[in-house]
Amino acid sequence: MAVVYLVRLSGASPFLGDSQQETFNNITAVDYSFDAEYFSSTSDLAKNFICSLLLKDAR
């Protein structure tokens, strides 16, 4: 759900890879970045909030 909010805030997914497989790998590894091209107008407060929601289950 957190990713949906980020896409709405910026228009892009922070998990976006060069291919569909890379994007999937980024999601499963919780490997994300806030590319300045898409996230420069997203506040640090919003990004920090979303980061607090994107935690990998250590099971």
MOPAC internal coordinates of N, CA, C and O (Angstrom, degrees):
PM7 1SCF
backbone

  N    0.0000 0     0.00 0     0.00 0    0    0    0
  C    1.4342 1     0.00 0     0.00 0    1    0    0
  C    1.5289 1   111.73 1     0.00 0    2    1    0
  O    1.2310 1   120.53 1   145.17 1    3    2    1
  N    1.3221 1   116.59 1   -34.83 1    3    2    1
  C    1.4620 1   120.18 1  -179.69 1    5    3    2
  C    1.5256 1   111.56 1   -60.10 1    6    5    3
  O    1.2310 1   120.70 1   143.00 1    7    6    5
  N    1.3242 1   116.26 1   -37.00 1    7    6    5
  C    1.4654 1   119.60 1  -179.41 1    9    7    6
  C    1.5215 1   110.71 1   -65.03 1   10    9    7
  O    1.2310 1   120.14 1   144.18 1   11   10    9
  N    1.3090 1   117.33 1   -35.82 1   11   10    9
  C    1.4619 1   120.89 1   177.84 1   13   11   10
  C    1.5181 1   109.82 1   -59.12 1   14   13   11
  O    1.2310 1   119.96 1   137.86 1   15   14   13
  N    1.3356 1   117.68 1   -42.14 1   15   14   13
  C    1.4608 1   120.80 1   178.48 1   17   15   14
  C    1.5165 1   111.16 1   -64.62 1   18   17   15
  O    1.2310 1   120.16 1   139.60 1   19   18   17
  N    1.3170 1   117.29 1   -40.40 1   19   18   17
  C    1.4682 1   119.30 1   179.37 1   21   19   18
  C    1.5084 1   111.68 1   -65.78 1   22   21   19
  O    1.2310 1   120.27 1   138.92 1   23   22   21
  N    1.3220 1   117.08 1   -41.08 1   23   22   21
  C    1.4568 1   120.16 1   178.81 1   25   23   22
  C    1.5280 1   109.29 1   -63.53 1   26   25   23
  O    1.2310 1   120.42 1   142.00 1   27   26   25
  N    1.3039 1   116.80 1   -38.00 1   27   26   25
  C    1.4715 1   119.30 1   177.63 1   29   27   26
  C    1.5256 1   111.64 1   -68.22 1   30   29   27
  O    1.2310 1   120.08 1   144.63 1   31   30   29
  N    1.3174 1   117.45 1   -35.37 1   31   30   29
  C    1.4642 1   120.91 1   179.78 1   33   31   30
  C    1.5204 1   112.46 1   -72.62 1   34   33   31
  O    1.2310 1   120.46 1   143.87 1   35   34   33
  N    1.3209 1   116.73 1   -36.13 1   35   34   33
  C    1.4608 1   119.88 1  -170.19 1   37   35   34
  C    1.5231 1   114.62 1  -119.10 1   38   37   35
  O    1.2310 1   120.29 1   157.08 1   39   38   37
  N    1.3180 1   117.06 1   -22.92 1   39   38   37
  C    1.4561 1   120.85 1  -175.62 1   41   39   38
  C    1.5170 1   113.11 1    88.95 1   42   41   39
  O    1.2310 1   119.97 1  -176.20 1   43   42   41
  N    1.3315 1   117.66 1     3.80 1   43   42   41
  C    1.4652 1   121.09 1  -178.46 1   45   43   42
  C    1.5199 1   110.31 1  -142.31 1   46   45   43
  O    1.2310 1   121.46 1   -22.82 1   47   46   45
  N    1.3103 1   114.82 1   157.18 1   47   46   45
  C    1.4611 1   121.08 1   176.64 1   49   47   46
  C    1.5234 1   109.61 1   -90.14 1   50   49   47
  O    1.2310 1   119.73 1   -43.34 1   51   50   49
  N    1.3288 1   118.13 1   136.66 1   51   50   49
  C    1.4630 1   120.14 1   177.28 1   53   51   50
  C    1.5325 1   112.21 1   -73.45 1   54   53   51
  O    1.2310 1   120.14 1   172.12 1   55   54   53
  N    1.3212 1   117.34 1    -7.88 1   55   54   53
  C    1.4634 1   122.67 1  -179.71 1   57   55   54
  C    1.5204 1   112.35 1   -97.10 1   58   57   55
  O    1.2310 1   120.05 1   179.06 1   59   58   57
  N    1.3140 1   117.51 1    -0.94 1   59   58   57
  C    1.4580 1   122.37 1  -172.53 1   61   59   58
  C    1.5210 1   112.23 1   -55.46 1   62   61   59
  O    1.2310 1   121.15 1   -52.21 1   63   62   61
  N    1.3365 1   115.40 1   127.79 1   63   62   61
  C    1.4540 1   121.81 1   176.44 1   65   63   62
  C    1.5130 1   110.32 1  -114.20 1   66   65   63
  O    1.2310 1   120.76 1     2.89 1   67   66   65
  N    1.3259 1   116.14 1  -177.11 1   67   66   65
  C    1.4638 1   120.94 1   179.49 1   69   67   66
  C    1.5203 1   112.50 1   -76.88 1   70   69   67
  O    1.2310 1   120.71 1   164.69 1   71   70   69
  N    1.3314 1   116.24 1   -15.31 1   71   70   69
  C    1.4605 1   120.98 1   178.22 1   73   71   70
  C    1.5210 1   108.58 1  -142.26 1   74   73   71
  O    1.2310 1   121.02 1   -10.83 1   75   74   73
  N    1.3145 1   115.66 1   169.17 1   75   74   73
  C    1.4594 1   119.99 1   178.08 1   77   75   74
  C    1.5284 1   110.37 1   -63.46 1   78   77   75
  O    1.2310 1   120.40 1   141.40 1   79   78   77
  N    1.3304 1   116.84 1   -38.60 1   79   78   77
  C    1.4618 1   120.84 1   179.15 1   81   79   78
  C    1.5294 1   111.38 1   -65.43 1   82   81   79
  O    1.2310 1   120.15 1   138.09 1   83   82   81
  N    1.3260 1   117.31 1   -41.91 1   83   82   81
  C    1.4619 1   120.62 1   178.90 1   85   83   82
  C    1.5298 1   110.50 1   -64.64 1   86   85   83
  O    1.2310 1   120.25 1   139.76 1   87   86   85
  N    1.3243 1   117.14 1   -40.24 1   87   86   85
  C    1.4592 1   120.68 1   176.67 1   89   87   86
  C    1.5204 1   110.44 1   -61.56 1   90   89   87
  O    1.2310 1   120.11 1   135.33 1   91   90   89
  N    1.3260 1   117.40 1   -44.67 1   91   90   89
  C    1.4619 1   121.54 1   177.23 1   93   91   90
  C    1.5312 1   110.60 1   -59.71 1   94   93   91
  O    1.2310 1   120.34 1   134.81 1   95   94   93
  N    1.3195 1   116.95 1   -45.19 1   95   94   93
  C    1.4695 1   120.84 1   178.58 1   97   95   94
  C    1.5261 1   111.13 1   -61.33 1   98   97   95
  O    1.2310 1   120.34 1   139.43 1   99   98   97
  N    1.3241 1   116.95 1   -40.57 1   99   98   97
  C    1.4648 1   120.74 1   177.98 1  101   99   98
  C    1.5293 1   111.47 1   -62.44 1  102  101   99
  O    1.2310 1   120.78 1   139.08 1  103  102  101
  N    1.3256 1   116.12 1   -40.92 1  103  102  101
  C    1.4631 1   120.45 1   179.53 1  105  103  102
  C    1.5196 1   110.44 1   -65.02 1  106  105  103
  O    1.2310 1   120.16 1   131.05 1  107  106  105
  N    1.3265 1   117.31 1   -48.95 1  107  106  105
  C    1.4644 1   119.80 1  -176.75 1  109  107  106
  C    1.5265 1   112.19 1   -67.74 1  110  109  107
  O    1.2310 1   120.12 1   153.14 1  111  110  109
  N    1.3241 1   117.38 1   -26.86 1  111  110  109
  C    1.4653 1   121.10 1   178.63 1  113  111  110
  C    1.5345 1   111.60 1   -91.63 1  114  113  111
  O    1.2310 1   120.35 1   177.31 1  115  114  113
  N    1.3216 1   116.93 1    -2.69 1  115  114  113
  C    1.4687 1   123.28 1  -174.12 1  117  115  114
  C    1.5357 1   109.17 1    52.30 1  118  117  115
  O    1.2310 1   121.67 1  -132.41 1  119  118  117
  N    1.3256 1   114.41 1    47.59 1  119  118  117
  C    1.4627 1   122.96 1   179.48 1  121  119  118
  C    1.5269 1   107.76 1  -105.89 1  122  121  119
  O    1.2310 1   120.66 1   -73.74 1  123  122  121
  N    1.3105 1   116.35 1   106.26 1  123  122  121
  C    1.4549 1   120.07 1  -175.75 1  125  123  122
  C    1.5218 1   110.47 1  -136.60 1  126  125  123
  O    1.2310 1   121.73 1   -17.78 1  127  126  125
  N    1.3219 1   114.30 1   162.22 1  127  126  125
  C    1.4684 1   120.00 1   175.77 1  129  127  126
  C    1.5190 1   108.18 1  -148.64 1  130  129  127
  O    1.2310 1   121.21 1   -24.07 1  131  130  129
  N    1.2972 1   115.29 1   155.93 1  131  130  129
  C    1.4520 1   121.78 1   179.65 1  133  131  130
  C    1.5177 1   108.52 1  -104.56 1  134  133  131
  O    1.2310 1   120.64 1   -93.21 1  135  134  133
  N    1.3220 1   116.39 1    86.79 1  135  134  133
  C    1.4572 1   122.91 1  -179.44 1  137  135  134
  C    1.5268 1   109.58 1   -60.31 1  138  137  135
  O    1.2310 1   120.62 1   -54.65 1  139  138  137
  N    1.3121 1   116.42 1   125.35 1  139  138  137
  C    1.4622 1   121.90 1  -176.61 1  141  139  138
  C    1.5242 1   112.62 1   -56.99 1  142  141  139
  O    1.2310 1   120.45 1   150.13 1  143  142  141
  N    1.3194 1   116.75 1   -29.87 1  143  142  141
  C    1.4677 1   120.57 1   179.05 1  145  143  142
  C    1.5314 1   111.19 1   -58.48 1  146  145  143
  O    1.2310 1   120.71 1   143.34 1  147  146  145
  N    1.3201 1   116.26 1   -36.66 1  147  146  145
  C    1.4598 1   121.06 1  -176.25 1  149  147  146
  C    1.5298 1   113.68 1  -104.72 1  150  149  147
  O    1.2310 1   120.00 1   152.58 1  151  150  149
  N    1.3122 1   117.61 1   -27.42 1  151  150  149
  C    1.4521 1   120.95 1  -170.83 1  153  151  150
  C    1.5268 1   114.53 1  -110.54 1  154  153  151
  O    1.2310 1   119.54 1  -169.93 1  155  154  153
  N    1.3168 1   118.48 1    10.07 1  155  154  153
  C    1.4660 1   120.18 1  -177.74 1  157  155  154
  C    1.5250 1   112.50 1   -64.95 1  158  157  155
  O    1.2310 1   119.96 1   151.79 1  159  158  157
  N    1.3111 1   117.68 1   -28.21 1  159  158  157
  C    1.4655 1   119.32 1  -179.91 1  161  159  158
  C    1.5316 1   112.31 1   -96.46 1  162  161  159
  O    1.2310 1   119.98 1  -177.00 1  163  162  161
  N    1.3215 1   117.65 1     3.00 1  163  162  161
  C    1.4604 1   121.91 1   176.18 1  165  163  162
  C    1.5269 1   107.80 1   -88.45 1  166  165  163
  O    1.2310 1   120.28 1   -51.40 1  167  166  165
  N    1.3115 1   117.08 1   128.60 1  167  166  165
  C    1.4605 1   120.61 1  -175.54 1  169  167  166
  C    1.5283 1   111.63 1   -66.63 1  170  169  167
  O    1.2310 1   121.16 1   -26.60 1  171  170  169
  N    1.3237 1   115.39 1   153.40 1  171  170  169
  C    1.4631 1   120.53 1   175.68 1  173  171  170
  C    1.5252 1   110.55 1   -61.38 1  174  173  171
  O    1.2310 1   120.45 1   144.52 1  175  174  173
  N    1.3165 1   116.74 1   -35.48 1  175  174  173
  C    1.4556 1   120.91 1   178.31 1  177  175  174
  C    1.5253 1   110.81 1   -60.52 1  178  177  175
  O    1.2310 1   120.39 1   135.21 1  179  178  177
  N    1.3258 1   116.85 1   -44.79 1  179  178  177
  C    1.4667 1   121.19 1   178.72 1  181  179  178
  C    1.5232 1   110.66 1   -65.02 1  182  181  179
  O    1.2310 1   120.24 1   135.81 1  183  182  181
  N    1.3332 1   117.14 1   -44.19 1  183  182  181
  C    1.4687 1   120.45 1   179.93 1  185  183  182
  C    1.5245 1   111.20 1   -64.75 1  186  185  183
  O    1.2310 1   120.24 1   138.91 1  187  186  185
  N    1.3270 1   117.15 1   -41.09 1  187  186  185
  C    1.4666 1   120.11 1   178.61 1  189  187  186
  C    1.5236 1   111.27 1   -65.15 1  190  189  187
  O    1.2310 1   120.42 1   141.40 1  191  190  189
  N    1.3293 1   116.80 1   -38.60 1  191  190  189
  C    1.4533 1   120.04 1   177.66 1  193  191  190
  C    1.5269 1   110.80 1   -62.31 1  194  193  191
  O    1.2310 1   120.60 1   133.32 1  195  194  193
  N    1.3255 1   116.46 1   -46.68 1  195  194  193
  C    1.4591 1   120.16 1  -179.98 1  197  195  194
  C    1.5286 1   110.65 1   -64.13 1  198  197  195
  O    1.2310 1   120.03 1   140.05 1  199  198  197
  N    1.3255 1   117.55 1   -39.95 1  199  198  197
  C    1.4724 1   120.63 1   177.18 1  201  199  198
  C    1.5216 1   111.71 1   -58.71 1  202  201  199
  O    1.2310 1   120.72 1   142.87 1  203  202  201
  N    1.3312 1   116.24 1   -37.13 1  203  202  201
  C    1.4585 1   119.51 1   179.77 1  205  203  202
  C    1.5239 1   111.58 1   -67.55 1  206  205  203
  O    1.2310 1   120.14 1   159.37 1  207  206  205
  N    1.3229 1   117.34 1   -20.63 1  207  206  205
  C    1.4603 1   121.54 1   178.17 1  209  207  206
  C    1.5268 1   113.22 1   -89.46 1  210  209  207
  O    1.2310 1   120.49 1   157.95 1  211  210  209
  N    1.3318 1   116.67 1   -22.05 1  211  210  209
  C    1.4621 1   121.42 1  -176.36 1  213  211  210
  C    1.5213 1   110.93 1   -92.54 1  214  213  211
  O    1.2310 1   121.08 1  -102.86 1  215  214  213
  N    1.3005 1   115.54 1    77.14 1  215  214  213
  C    1.4529 1   121.33 1   179.93 1  217  215  214
  C    1.5179 1   109.54 1  -116.73 1  218  217  215
  O    1.2310 1   120.67 1   -46.30 1  219  218  217
  N    1.3211 1   116.32 1   133.70 1  219  218  217
  C    1.4564 1   121.40 1   179.94 1  221  219  218
  C    1.5235 1   109.44 1   -80.90 1  222  221  219
  O    1.2310 1   121.11 1   -46.62 1  223  222  221
  N    1.3226 1   115.48 1   133.38 1  223  222  221
  C    1.4512 1   121.72 1   177.26 1  225  223  222
  C    1.5356 1   107.80 1   -72.37 1  226  225  223
  O    1.2310 1   120.13 1   -57.09 1  227  226  225
  N    1.3076 1   117.36 1   122.91 1  227  226  225
  C    1.4682 1   122.74 1  -174.57 1  229  227  226
  C    1.5281 1   113.30 1   -78.65 1  230  229  227
  O    1.2310 1   119.44 1  -169.90 1  231  230  229
  N    1.2934 1   118.67 1    10.10 1  231  230  229
  C    1.4740 1   119.94 1   179.41 1  233  231  230
  C    1.4787 1   112.85 1   -60.24 1  234  233  231
  O    1.2310 1   120.10 1   180.00 1  235  234  233

